[in-house]
Amino acid sequence: MAGPADIHATLRQWVDQRGFSGSLLVTRGADTVLEGSYGLANRADGVPVTPRTRFGLASFTKMFTAVATVGLLQEHRLPYDTSVVGLLPPARRPSTLRDDVTVHQLLTHTSGIADYFEEADDDADFGALWAERPSYAMCRPADFLSLFGDRPPYRPPGTAWQYSNAGYVLLGLVIEELAGFPYVEVVQRRVFDKAAMPASGFFRLDEVVPDVAVGYLPPASDGLPWRSNVFSVPVVGGADGGAFATARDIDRFLRAYGDGTLLGPDLRDLMLRPHAAADPGIACGYGVFVYEADGRWGHGGGDPGVEVFGYRLPEQDVDLVLLCNVAGFTAEVRELLLEAFAIPAG
């Protein structure tokens, strides 16, 4: 069984042999069990990854969106089966949106609406979305409606689970309608500030911000340089993905979520309730996945040049966080961690 020293050695070896770069953090209660910074945050200038490095989070951001949505529904005393059509004006919703699609279904990926990118398709290339449309124009949730707003639904709502980025774009629009502020401002106040995440934010790729890791795509062929992901993701993150954070901030988020700081114990339990079956042994709560085998909950994320996960194991009081500015490593690291800390793999 690999221990912390063995994991450090393995990841350092991957830096040299496989181009790995990222931040790893494992905490148990108030104690740091394992922390490491590997590889380069900026390959052009040789800037190393440090504990201060902020990484793109891709779809882990959906956990923030779900927290903001649930909090606003509670404040407005709106039920979770509220019709989305009743919350969004026609210009800020898909023209094909059915009257019976609810906020609950958006939160649990059971709405049946058409998506703008199918993650289940192994051949799908998220970066290809921006080959014919300017990624720098995708700044607010409403900007994404042109990608899916006229597509017919896949199926009636509530009939099947299917992971949906578009569903979380709509939640971003719901958040803006209920709060009266841009999505990123709402998440800043309701998540980052409340969970004491000082290094987190939604940073534009064309802004000079310190301690932000560049997302990297591997060389197109031998002898060519690494490429940044600047043309492969939207210029700024939104409700379905793209926030930035340090590993420490993700640990703070998981603990604030778990101890009820963000929404209180009752809403926390509601969010962690298995509302839909995602895969065998994996249930979908409100913006969170719950694993039957080991009891962990959390979310992963992947974009071109970004790959992350953040999990909490409540019975062990353990958080596992990995943030990378390259892709292709999270599955292996996750299994190393589950084995090292004697947690049944699931």
N, C-alpha and C positions, 0 to 999 in steps of 0.2 A: 504494500500500500504506500503510495507516494505521500510524503509529508511536505510542509511548507518549503523547506530547503530544496526538495526535489522539484517542486513546481517552479520555483524561481529559476533553477538551473535549466529546466525544460524551456521556459519562455525566453530566457536569454539565448539559448541555442536557436530557437525559432527566429529570433531577431537576425542572427547571422545567416541562417540557412534558408529561411522562408520569407524574410521581409516583414516579420511581425512587428507591430507597434501598438501600444495601448497602456491603459491603467487597470490594475487589478486591486480589489479591496475586499477583504473578508473581515467582518466584525462579529463578535459575540458579546452582547450587552454593550458595556462601555469599553470593552477591550478590543484592540486591533489584533487580529489573529494573523493576518497576512496582508501585506501591502507592497505593491511593486509598480514601478514605472519602467517601460520598456520601449526601446526604439526611438524614433524621431517624430516630433510633432510637425516639423517643417524640414523636409528632405533637402530642399534647395540650399538652405542655409545651415543645415546640420544642427537644428535646434532640438534638444532632447525632450522627450516626454518627462514631465515632473508631476507631483501630486496636484499642482495648480492648473494643469492642462485641462481645458474644457473641450469636450468632444461632442460631436453631433449625436443625437439620441435616436434619430429615425422614429419608428413607431412606438418606442417607449413613451413618447409624448402623449399617446392616447390615454395613458393613466392620468395625466394632468387634466386633459379635456374632460374625462369622466368625473373627476373630483369637482371641477368647476360646474359642470352640468348639474350634478346631484345637489350641490350646495344651493344653486340658484332655484332649482325646482322646489326645494324645501322652503326657501325664503318666500317664494311667490305662492306657496301652498298649492302647487300644481301636481296632480298625480302623474305617475310614470307612464301611464297609458294615454297621456295627452296626445292628441293628433298633432303631428308636425305641421300639417297644412294650417292648423289653427294658430300656430306660433309665428310662421314666416309669411311675409307678404309675397304675392306672386312673383315679383321681380327678384326675390332672394330665395327662390326654391326651384327645383326642377319642374319643368312644365309637365312631366309625366308622373309626378309624385302622387301616389294614391292617398285618398282621404283617410284610410285606415292604417297608415304607417304611423307608429307611435315613437316617442322618445325612448321608451324601454327597448324597442326593437333596434333602434340605432345603437344604443349602448351595448347591446348583446350580439350585434352582427346578425340579426335575424329579420331585417327589414325587407329583404328581397329586392332592393333598388339596384339598378345597374351601377357598376363601379367604373372608375376611369383607369384602373390598373389592376390586373388580375395577378395577385401574388402566388396563387396556386399553380400558375403556368410556369414550369421550370425554364421555359425558353423566353419568358417575358423579360424585357430590358427596360427598367424604369427610366434610364437615361435617354432612351430612344423617344420618350414622350416629348422631349424638348428639342428634337432635331428640326422640327418645323414650326415651333412656337417659342417665343422668347421666355426663357425661364426667369429672366429678370422682371417680367411683368406679373409673376405670381406672388402677390404680396398679402392678400387678404382672402379669407375663405370664399367670398363671392367670386373671386377671380377664377376659381376652379369649376364653376358651374358650366362653363362652356365645354368642358371635357366630358360631362356626363348628363347634363340637364335635360337633353332631348332624347336620351336613350330609354327604351321601354324597360319596365321592371323585368327582372329575371323570373320572378315568381310572386305569388301572393305573400304578403307579410306574415311572419310568424310560422311559416311552414318548414323552414330549414335554416341551419346555421351556415353562413358563408362570410368569411372575413371581408370587411368592406372599408376601404379607405374613404370612399365617397360618403359613407354613413357618418364618419367622424368629421368630414368637412361640413356636413349639415349640422352636426352638433356645434361646431364652431359658429355657424350662423345663428343657431338658437341661443348660444351664450351671448352673442353680441346683441340680439334683440332683447333678451331679458335683462342684461346688465346695462345696456346703453353705452358701452365702451368697446373699443377694439379687442378682439380675442386675446392678443398678447398682453394687453394691459390687465385684463381680468385674471389671467393665469399668474401674472407677476404678483398681484395682490393676494389672490386666494390660495396660491400654491407656494410659489417661491418665497414670498415674504413670510407667510404663515409657518412654513416648515423650516425656516432659517436656512435658506439655500442662497447665500450671498453671491456665489459665482455663476449662477444659472441665468439664462435669458434666451431670447430669440435674436440672434446676431445675423445681420445681413452678410452674405459672402463677399460683397464688394466694400465692406467697411473694415477699417484697420482696428481690430480689437485685440488687446493683449491676451496671451495664453490660450489662444484658440488653435486647436489642431487642424491642419489641412487634411481633408479627406482624400485618399489616394486610390487610384485605379492602377492595376499592374501594367507593366509595359505591354504594348500591343504585340510586340515580338522581341526576340532576343536582340540585345544591343540598343534598343530604344529606351528613352527615359520613362520613369514613372510619370503619370498624369494626375493632375488634381481633378476633383469632382465638380469644379465650378460651373461647368456646362451640363451637369448630369442630375442636378437637383434644383428645386426652386431657390430663388435668391434668399428667401427667408422662410423659416419654418412656420407651420400653422397647426391646425387642430388635429390633423392626421399624422403629423410627424415633423421633426426638424428642430426641436429645441436643442440647446447646448447646456452641458453641466459637467462638473467634476465628479469623480467617483465618490468623494466625500459628500457632495450634495445629494447624490442619489441615495446614499446610505441614510442621510438625514430625512429624505423624503419617505423612504420605506418605513422608517421608525415612526415618523409623525403620522403616517397613514395608519400603521399598525396599532399605535397607542391611542388613537382617537383624536389626536391634536387637530387634524385637518377638518374632520366632519363630525366627530363624536363617535362613541362606540356603536350606537344603533345604526347610523348610516354606513359606518365601516362594515358592519356585519351584513347589511343589505348589499353592499357592493361586492363583497366576497362570497355571497351566496351563489351556488351553481344555478344559473338561470338558463343555460343552454349547454348541450354537449358539443364541444368543439372537435375533439379527436378522442379515440379510446383512452380513458384515464385522465382526460384533460377537460375541465369544465370552464365555461366562460361566465364570468361575473359581469359587473359593470366596468368595462375597460380594463379588465384584469383576468389573467388565467390562473386557475387553481389546479394543482397536480395531486391526483388521488394517492399516488404511491408514497410520496414523501411529505405531503402537506404543504409544500411551498406554494407561494403565490407571487405573481409579478408579471413581467412582460419582457419580451425581447424586441429587437429592432434591427432592420437592415436597409440601407440605401447604398447606391454606388459610393464606395469609399467610406462607409460607416457600417459598423456591426457592434451590437451591444446586448447586454442583458442585465437585469436587476431583479433579484429574487429575495424574498424573506421566508425563513423557516421559523414560524412562530413558536413551535414547541421547543426548539433549540435556542431561540433568541439569536439567530444567526442571519446575517445579510450577506449575499454574494453579489458582487458588482464587477462587471467587466465592460470597459469602454474601449473601442478600437477605432483607429482611423484607416484601417484596411479591412477587407472582408475575408472570410474563410476560416475563422479560428474559434468562434464561440462554442460550437458544438463540442469540440475537443476539450476546451478549457472547462466547460461546464461539467463534463464527465470526470475530469481530473479533480475538480473541487468536490463533487459529490462523493467520490471515492475517498479522497483524503480526509474528509470530515465524517466518514462513516454514515453517510446519508444514503438511503436506498435510492438508486437511480430510477427515474420514471419519466 
